[in-house]
Amino acid sequence: ATMIGQQQRDELHRQIWSIANDVRGAVDGWDFKQFVLGALFYRFISENFTDYIEAGDDSINYTQMEDGAIPAEVKEDAIRTKGYFIYPRQLFANVAANASTNESLNTDLASVFDAIEGSAAGYASEQDIKGLFSDFDTTSNRLGSTVKDKNSRLADVLKGVAGLPLNFEDNEGDLFGDAYEFLISKYAANAGKSGGEFFTPTHVSKLIAQLAIPGQDRINKIYDPAAGSG
């Protein structure tokens, strides 16, 4: 993975925080965090999945493919390997590109999240994928009181996250994890006592991971003594 310089990292963090503040409007940052973090996660798994399907072959542009052109065996193989499946129309990049003009954005997003979670039904990964997007409530009044307001705020969040200079291929996803962790720590710090109790410091997370992994090739749940983001 390419190491990102501290200066670039600081600049990226500054950008992330300013976008996170812009899109929340008058909503309290701690209350709004699940939408920014949820959109970041949605972008991450979309790009991770695209990367997996294209497998470095420049002749394949998964984002531009038609949903109907994906063979059933490709879908099944992907679910067995990745644990879930995302059709091209369901990818973050495509949903974000049309977000501003989509009058049913909030219900479309909910359907996409249901479909991604539902793709694991009947497979070994079903329990792991269930509830993947449960924190991203597209009908929440925190987004606005009318559907139009909700859609407008959701579009802002998606466009904001789409604009972050996170190049998946160059950094093997490291930047996403870094951005996610930075946001959680900022939210926790800004929320005072109530927020801090949900944040697990990095060194605690790393220690938990090291303690949990020896002799195991599959981990489902682990105990986080800081009861937070670890």
Disulfide bonds with the S-S distance in Angstrom:
none
